[in-house]
Amino acid sequence: MAAQPGIPAPAASRPRLAPQGDTPDTADTAPARARPNPELLRHLVSYEYRSMVIRQLQITVEWQSIEWLDLAACRDSDAATQQACRRCPVRAPCLAAAIAIDDPAQWRGGVTRDERIVLWEQLETAFQNLRDLEFTHLDRLVDGRSAG
């Protein structure tokens, strides 16, 4: 099967850049691949899920670009404080980023860590309710019933 643009070719059909020494007597002595760090994987999956929830709820703050970091009131200090957050011009992207990455810092976006945990739980509940409503609507369409 020919490789399609943008889709990697299967491993067996990928061209090799240099001889690998895959003879039967050396195949068993090849070094094992390093296993991914489970904590890093957990963090990445959590970030992707939280980012998806934020996007699905159409929270349109541009927090993924990093330009806003230069405008943060706390950029020259060791930690954000309530006072710095009050005068900060980029509270919204800071808060969205802190929620997406589950930032452990005490203050982000003018909100404490505990308040962000509660806010995330509310966002996640809203997302799940919206998803369930959409599934119900799709079920009714498939069954031929009116979605009301």
ZALUM-30278 format. One record per residue (C-alpha): residue in three letters; x, y, z. Coordinates in Angstrom, 2 decimals, padded with zeros to 5 digits, always signed. Layout:
<sites>
['ALA' [X Y Z]],
...
</sites>
This chain:
<sites>
['MET' [+000.00 +000.00 +000.00]],
['ALA' [+001.43 +003.39 -000.99]],
['ALA' [+001.90 +006.03 +001.70]],
['GLN' [-000.55 +008.91 +001.53]],
['PRO' [+000.50 +012.52 +002.10]],
['GLY' [+000.36 +013.39 +005.79]],
['ILE' [+000.08 +009.74 +006.88]],
['PRO' [+003.29 +007.99 +007.89]],
['ALA' [+004.16 +004.82 +006.03]],
['PRO' [+003.98 +001.54 +007.96]],
['ALA' [+007.23 +000.67 +009.70]],
['ALA' [+007.96 -002.21 +007.33]],
['SER' [+007.84 +000.04 +004.27]],
['ARG' [+009.72 +003.03 +005.68]],
['PRO' [+013.10 +003.56 +004.07]],
['ARG' [+016.08 +003.16 +006.38]],
['LEU' [+018.72 +005.83 +006.58]],
['ALA' [+021.50 +003.47 +007.63]],
['PRO' [+021.90 -000.29 +007.98]],
['GLN' [+020.39 -001.52 +011.24]],
['GLY' [+022.00 -004.95 +011.53]],
['ASP' [+018.65 -006.75 +011.69]],
['THR' [+020.09 -010.15 +011.01]],
['PRO' [+018.43 -012.95 +012.96]],
['ASP' [+021.38 -013.34 +015.33]],
['THR' [+021.43 -009.63 +016.33]],
['ALA' [+017.68 -008.91 +016.45]],
['ASP' [+017.40 -010.28 +020.01]],
['THR' [+020.18 -008.04 +021.31]],
['ALA' [+018.67 -004.75 +020.11]],
['PRO' [+018.23 -002.23 +022.94]],
['ALA' [+014.70 -001.96 +024.33]],
['ARG' [+012.80 +001.25 +023.69]],
['ALA' [+012.57 +003.60 +026.62]],
['ARG' [+009.17 +003.50 +028.27]],
['PRO' [+007.29 +006.81 +028.43]],
['ASN' [+007.14 +008.55 +031.78]],
['PRO' [+003.67 +007.72 +033.22]],
['GLU' [+003.48 +011.03 +035.12]],
['LEU' [+004.22 +012.99 +031.94]],
['LEU' [+001.59 +011.01 +030.04]],
['ARG' [-000.97 +011.66 +032.79]],
['HIS' [-000.19 +015.37 +032.65]],
['LEU' [-000.49 +015.50 +028.86]],
['VAL' [-003.79 +013.61 +028.83]],
['SER' [-005.17 +015.86 +031.56]],
['TYR' [-004.08 +018.98 +029.65]],
['GLU' [-005.66 +017.72 +026.42]],
['TYR' [-008.91 +016.87 +028.18]],
['ARG' [-009.10 +020.20 +030.00]],
['SER' [-008.26 +022.09 +026.79]],
['MET' [-010.98 +020.19 +024.93]],
['VAL' [-013.54 +021.05 +027.62]],
['ILE' [-012.58 +024.73 +027.41]],
['ARG' [-012.89 +024.68 +023.60]],
['GLN' [-016.19 +022.77 +023.62]],
['LEU' [-017.69 +025.30 +026.05]],
['GLN' [-016.56 +027.99 +023.58]],
['ILE' [-014.45 +029.86 +026.08]],
['THR' [-012.76 +032.08 +023.54]],
['VAL' [-009.92 +033.54 +025.56]],
['GLU' [-006.67 +033.35 +023.63]],
['TRP' [-004.63 +031.64 +026.31]],
['GLN' [-002.69 +029.18 +024.15]],
['SER' [-000.55 +031.84 +022.55]],
['ILE' [+002.14 +033.03 +024.93]],
['GLU' [+002.25 +036.71 +024.02]],
['TRP' [+000.02 +037.57 +026.96]],
['LEU' [+002.74 +036.38 +029.37]],
['ASP' [+004.78 +039.53 +028.64]],
['LEU' [+001.89 +041.67 +029.91]],
['ALA' [+001.34 +039.76 +033.16]],
['ALA' [+001.65 +041.91 +036.29]],
['CYS' [+003.53 +039.09 +038.06]],
['ARG' [+006.10 +038.45 +035.32]],
['ASP' [+008.94 +040.09 +037.27]],
['SER' [+008.09 +038.61 +040.67]],
['ASP' [+008.59 +035.20 +042.18]],
['ALA' [+004.87 +034.49 +042.56]],
['ALA' [+001.53 +036.01 +041.69]],
['THR' [-000.33 +037.72 +044.50]],
['GLN' [-003.88 +038.92 +044.93]],
['GLN' [-002.72 +042.52 +044.58]],
['ALA' [-000.79 +041.81 +041.37]],
['CYS' [-003.77 +039.93 +039.92]],
['ARG' [-006.11 +042.84 +040.65]],
['ARG' [-004.09 +045.18 +038.47]],
['CYS' [-003.16 +042.61 +035.82]],
['PRO' [-004.42 +043.27 +032.26]],
['VAL' [-004.28 +039.57 +031.29]],
['ARG' [-006.34 +037.89 +034.00]],
['ALA' [-008.64 +036.05 +031.57]],
['PRO' [-005.96 +034.22 +029.55]],
['CYS' [-004.03 +033.57 +032.76]],
['LEU' [-007.07 +031.99 +034.39]],
['ALA' [-007.90 +029.88 +031.32]],
['ALA' [-004.29 +028.66 +031.10]],
['ALA' [-004.17 +027.90 +034.84]],
['ILE' [-007.35 +025.83 +034.53]],
['ALA' [-006.12 +024.00 +031.42]],
['ILE' [-002.77 +023.03 +032.95]],
['ASP' [-004.14 +022.53 +036.49]],
['ASP' [-001.58 +025.05 +037.75]],
['PRO' [-000.73 +024.42 +041.42]],
['ALA' [+000.15 +028.09 +042.10]],
['GLN' [-001.89 +029.86 +044.77]],
['TRP' [-002.93 +032.84 +042.59]],
['ARG' [-003.62 +032.80 +038.85]],
['GLY' [-006.01 +035.02 +036.93]],
['GLY' [-007.20 +036.70 +040.12]],
['VAL' [-008.46 +033.39 +041.50]],
['THR' [-007.06 +031.16 +044.25]],
['ARG' [-006.15 +027.52 +043.70]],
['ASP' [-009.21 +026.34 +045.64]],
['GLU' [-011.50 +028.64 +043.63]],
['ARG' [-010.00 +027.30 +040.38]],
['ILE' [-010.68 +023.73 +041.49]],
['VAL' [-014.35 +024.61 +042.10]],
['LEU' [-014.51 +026.50 +038.80]],
['TRP' [-013.02 +023.54 +036.91]],
['GLU' [-015.55 +021.18 +038.50]],
['GLN' [-018.36 +023.51 +037.38]],
['LEU' [-016.93 +023.76 +033.85]],
['GLU' [-016.56 +020.00 +033.63]],
['THR' [-020.13 +019.46 +034.86]],
['ALA' [-021.43 +021.96 +032.30]],
['PHE' [-019.47 +020.17 +029.57]],
['GLN' [-020.81 +016.75 +030.61]],
['ASN' [-024.38 +018.05 +030.74]],
['LEU' [-024.01 +019.62 +027.29]],
['ARG' [-022.51 +016.40 +025.93]],
['ASP' [-025.35 +014.35 +027.41]],
['LEU' [-027.91 +016.73 +025.92]],
['GLU' [-026.27 +016.39 +022.50]],
['PHE' [-026.28 +012.58 +022.80]],
['THR' [-029.95 +012.64 +023.75]],
['HIS' [-030.69 +014.82 +020.73]],
['LEU' [-028.77 +012.43 +018.45]],
['ASP' [-030.57 +009.40 +019.93]],
['ARG' [-033.92 +011.02 +019.19]],
['LEU' [-032.87 +011.80 +015.63]],
['VAL' [-031.75 +008.23 +015.07]],
['ASP' [-034.96 +006.84 +016.58]],
['GLY' [-037.03 +009.17 +014.40]],
['ARG' [-038.47 +011.07 +017.33]],
['SER' [-038.68 +014.83 +017.51]],
['ALA' [-035.87 +016.44 +019.52]],
['GLY' [-037.73 +018.77 +021.82]],
</sites>
